[in-house]
Amino acid sequence: MLIAICVSVYSTQEVANLVGVHKLTLLRWLYTGRIAEPRHARIAMQNHRVWSERDLERVRKFKEANYRKKCRRKKAGGIKSKRSKP
């Protein structure tokens, strides 16, 4: 008897679309260590990231904690503009 387990897996592009960021932004978060790497799968002699639902939720939480909701920009982290107002 076989039991089928349905597990949702996503590509990096799909995760970026679902979270609402550009793929390069997601890759930058990975390269700088802001979010943990998902597991990798070797398909046709190439390594591919395989994102699970758990990985997707981690990325969503990171975005909520670090980005503004409306304008899709980083939250101000105490860095003030050097420009003076007239």
ROTOR-547443 format. One line per field, with one value per residue: residue number from 1; x, y, z of N, C-alpha, C in turn; residue in three letters. Coordinates in Angstrom, 1 decimal. Layout:
N
num: [NUM,...] $
n_px: [X,...] $
n_py: [Y,...] $
n_pz: [Z,...] $
ca_px: [X,...] $
ca_py: [Y,...] $
ca_pz: [Z,...] $
c_px: [X,...] $
c_py: [Y,...] $
c_pz: [Z,...] $
residu: [ala,...] $
end
This chain:
86
num: [1,2,3,4,5,6,7,8,9,10,11,12,13,14,15,16,17,18,19,20,21,22,23,24,25,26,27,28,29,30,31,32,33,34,35,36,37,38,39,40,41,42,43,44,45,46,47,48,49,50,51,52,53,54,55,56,57,58,59,60,61,62,63,64,65,66,67,68,69,70,71,72,73,74,75,76,77,78,79,80,81,82,83,84,85,86] $
n_px: [0.8,0.6,1.3,0.4,2.0,1.3,3.2,3.9,6.1,8.2,9.7,12.5,11.7,8.9,8.5,9.4,7.5,5.1,5.7,6.0,8.3,11.1,12.9,15.7,16.0,15.2,17.3,19.5,19.0,19.4,22.2,23.4,22.9,20.6,18.3,17.7,19.2,17.2,16.5,18.5,18.1,19.3,18.9,19.0,21.8,22.2,22.1,19.2,17.2,14.9,12.0,10.0,6.7,7.3,9.7,8.8,7.1,8.9,10.3,8.2,7.7,10.2,10.1,7.9,8.8,10.9,10.3,8.4,4.8,3.1,4.7,6.7,9.4,12.5,12.4,13.1,16.1,17.2,18.9,19.6,18.8,21.2,20.6,19.5,16.5,14.9] $
n_py: [-1.2,2.1,5.4,8.6,11.6,14.9,17.6,20.9,22.5,25.1,27.3,29.6,31.9,31.7,31.9,34.5,35.9,35.3,36.4,39.0,40.4,41.3,38.8,39.1,40.5,38.7,36.8,38.3,38.6,36.0,35.6,37.4,36.4,37.0,35.6,32.1,29.5,27.5,23.9,22.1,20.7,18.4,18.6,17.5,17.7,20.2,22.4,23.3,25.5,24.4,25.3,25.1,25.1,26.0,27.4,29.4,30.8,31.8,33.6,35.4,36.4,37.6,39.7,41.2,42.1,43.7,45.5,48.2,48.4,49.7,51.2,49.5,49.6,49.6,49.7,52.7,52.7,54.3,55.8,59.0,61.5,63.5,65.8,69.1,70.7,73.4] $
n_pz: [0.0,-0.9,0.3,-0.4,0.0,0.1,-0.6,-0.6,-2.7,-3.8,-6.3,-6.4,-7.7,-7.6,-4.8,-4.4,-5.8,-4.4,-1.9,-2.6,-3.4,-5.4,-7.3,-7.3,-4.9,-3.0,-3.4,-2.7,0.1,0.8,0.1,1.8,4.2,5.7,5.6,6.1,4.0,1.9,1.4,-1.0,-4.3,-6.6,-9.9,-13.1,-13.3,-12.1,-9.3,-7.5,-5.6,-3.2,-2.0,0.9,2.6,5.1,4.8,3.2,4.9,6.8,5.2,4.6,7.2,7.8,5.9,6.7,9.2,8.5,6.4,5.1,4.9,2.9,0.9,0.1,0.9,2.6,6.2,8.0,9.6,11.7,10.3,9.2,6.9,5.2,4.1,4.5,5.5,3.8] $
ca_px: [0.0,1.4,0.6,0.9,2.1,1.3,4.0,4.0,7.4,8.2,11.0,12.9,10.8,7.5,8.5,9.5,6.2,4.2,6.0,5.9,9.6,11.8,13.7,17.1,16.0,15.3,18.6,20.4,18.7,20.1,23.6,23.9,22.6,19.5,17.4,18.4,19.0,16.3,17.3,18.8,17.9,20.1,18.1,19.7,23.2,22.2,21.5,18.1,16.6,13.5,11.4,8.8,5.8,7.9,10.6,8.0,6.6,10.1,10.6,7.1,7.9,11.3,9.7,7.0,9.6,12.0,9.9,7.1,3.7,2.6,5.6,7.6,10.8,13.1,12.1,14.2,16.8,17.9,19.8,18.9,19.2,22.2,20.0,18.8,15.3,15.0] $
ca_py: [0.0,3.4,6.6,9.8,12.8,16.1,18.6,22.0,23.1,26.3,27.7,30.9,32.9,31.6,32.5,36.0,36.4,35.1,37.3,40.4,41.1,40.9,37.6,39.5,40.9,37.4,36.2,39.2,38.2,34.7,35.8,38.2,35.6,37.5,34.4,30.8,28.8,26.3,22.8,22.1,19.5,18.3,18.2,17.6,18.2,21.6,22.6,24.2,25.7,23.8,26.0,24.5,26.1,26.6,28.4,30.6,31.6,32.5,34.8,36.4,37.0,38.5,40.9,42.0,42.7,44.6,46.3,48.9,47.7,50.3,51.7,48.4,50.0,49.2,50.6,53.5,52.1,55.3,56.6,60.2,62.1,64.6,67.0,70.0,71.2,74.9] $
ca_pz: [0.0,-1.0,0.8,-1.1,0.8,-0.8,0.0,-1.6,-2.9,-4.6,-6.8,-5.8,-8.4,-7.0,-3.4,-4.5,-6.3,-3.3,-0.8,-3.1,-3.6,-6.7,-7.2,-6.9,-3.5,-2.3,-3.5,-1.8,1.5,1.0,0.0,3.0,5.5,6.4,5.8,5.9,2.8,1.9,1.0,-2.5,-5.0,-7.8,-11.0,-14.4,-13.1,-11.6,-8.0,-7.4,-4.2,-3.1,-0.8,1.5,3.2,6.3,4.3,2.7,6.1,7.3,4.3,4.9,8.6,7.6,5.1,7.6,10.2,8.0,5.3,5.3,4.2,1.7,-0.1,-0.2,1.1,3.9,7.3,8.4,10.7,12.4,9.4,8.9,5.7,5.4,3.5,5.4,4.9,3.7] $
c_px: [0.9,0.6,1.2,0.9,2.2,2.1,4.2,5.5,7.4,9.6,11.3,12.0,9.4,7.5,8.6,8.2,5.1,4.4,5.9,7.2,10.1,12.7,15.2,17.1,16.0,16.6,19.6,20.2,19.4,21.6,24.2,23.6,21.4,18.4,18.2,18.2,18.1,17.2,17.5,18.5,18.7,19.2,18.8,21.1,23.3,21.6,20.4,17.6,15.2,12.9,10.1,7.9,6.5,8.9,9.9,7.5,7.7,10.4,9.5,7.3,9.1,10.9,8.8,7.8,10.6,11.5,8.6,6.0,3.3,3.6,6.7,9.1,11.3,12.6,13.4,14.9,17.6,18.8,19.0,19.6,20.2,21.7,19.3,17.6,15.4,14.0] $
c_py: [1.2,4.5,7.8,10.9,14.0,17.2,19.7,22.5,24.2,26.6,29.1,32.0,32.9,32.2,34.0,36.6,36.4,36.1,38.8,41.2,40.6,39.7,38.0,40.0,39.7,36.8,37.0,38.8,36.9,34.8,36.5,37.5,36.1,36.5,33.1,30.2,27.7,25.1,22.8,20.7,19.5,17.7,18.5,18.2,19.7,21.6,23.6,24.3,25.1,24.4,25.3,25.6,26.8,27.7,29.6,31.4,32.4,33.7,35.9,37.1,38.0,39.8,41.8,42.7,43.8,45.6,47.0,48.2,48.3,50.6,50.7,48.8,49.6,50.2,51.4,53.0,53.1,56.1,57.8,60.8,63.3,65.9,67.8,70.6,72.7,75.5] $
c_pz: [0.0,-0.4,0.2,-0.1,-0.1,0.0,-1.0,-1.6,-3.9,-5.1,-6.2,-6.4,-7.8,-5.6,-3.5,-4.9,-5.1,-2.2,-1.3,-3.2,-5.0,-6.4,-6.7,-5.4,-2.6,-2.3,-2.7,-0.4,1.8,1.1,1.2,4.3,6.3,6.6,5.5,4.6,2.9,1.4,-0.6,-3.0,-6.3,-8.9,-12.3,-14.3,-12.6,-10.2,-8.0,-6.0,-4.3,-1.8,-0.4,2.1,4.4,5.9,3.8,3.8,6.7,6.5,4.5,6.2,8.5,6.9,6.0,8.7,9.7,6.9,5.6,4.4,2.9,0.6,-0.5,-0.1,2.5,5.0,7.6,9.7,11.5,11.6,8.9,7.6,6.0,4.8,4.6,4.7,4.9,4.7] $
residu: [met,leu,ile,ala,ile,cys,val,ser,val,tyr,ser,thr,gln,glu,val,ala,asn,leu,val,gly,val,his,lys,leu,thr,leu,leu,arg,trp,leu,tyr,thr,gly,arg,ile,ala,glu,pro,arg,his,ala,arg,ile,ala,met,gln,asn,his,arg,val,trp,ser,glu,arg,asp,leu,glu,arg,val,arg,lys,phe,lys,glu,ala,asn,tyr,arg,lys,lys,cys,arg,arg,lys,lys,ala,gly,gly,ile,lys,ser,lys,arg,ser,lys,pro] $
end
